[in-house]
Amino acid sequence: SAMPPRVSAEEFRRRLDAAARAKAEAEAAAASRERAEEAEALQQTRRLAAEEARAAELQAAERRQDLLSGLDAGALARSGRAAAERRAVEQEGRAMARRTEAMRLPGEGA
């Protein structure tokens, strides 16, 4: 079998250096790709966390709105009752005034 052509020591060293450089570049590229993937994963995690926080905030706001609406309904009912009571008192007052008026003898005062 034919022997492969001999490579000079200098050529051998050059190829070795080139191979070492190529390996180092490949490793650097792999490391930077890993960093990029980690950064992307971190960003996704942050995005998810932010979305969850927003969702929780909305839920809290809705709950608060519901509570406030409940309070509003209660307050309206109370103020409605108060208004009805005021009207009853006013009507009673007017009725009393009319009775008092009717009890006056005709021709008395004017």
C-alpha positions, 0 to 999 in steps of 0.5 A: 500500500502506498504511504501517504505523502509525508507532512513537514513538521511545520505543516503538521504544526500549522494544521494542529493550530488550525484544528485547535482554533476551529475547536475553540471557535466551535466551543465559543459558538456553542457557549454563546448559543447556550447563553442566548438560549438561557437569556431567551428562557429567562425572558420567557420566564419573566414574560410569564411572570409579568403576565401572571402578575397582570392577571392577578392584578386584574382579578384583584381589581375585579374582586375589588369592583365586585366588593365596591358594587356590593357596597354600592348596592347596600349603600343605595338600599340604605339611602333609599330606605332613609329617603323613604323614611324622610318622605314618610316623616314629611307626609306625616308632618304635612298631614298634621299641619292640615289637621291643625289647620282644620281644627282652627275655627273658621274666621279665626286668624287669616 
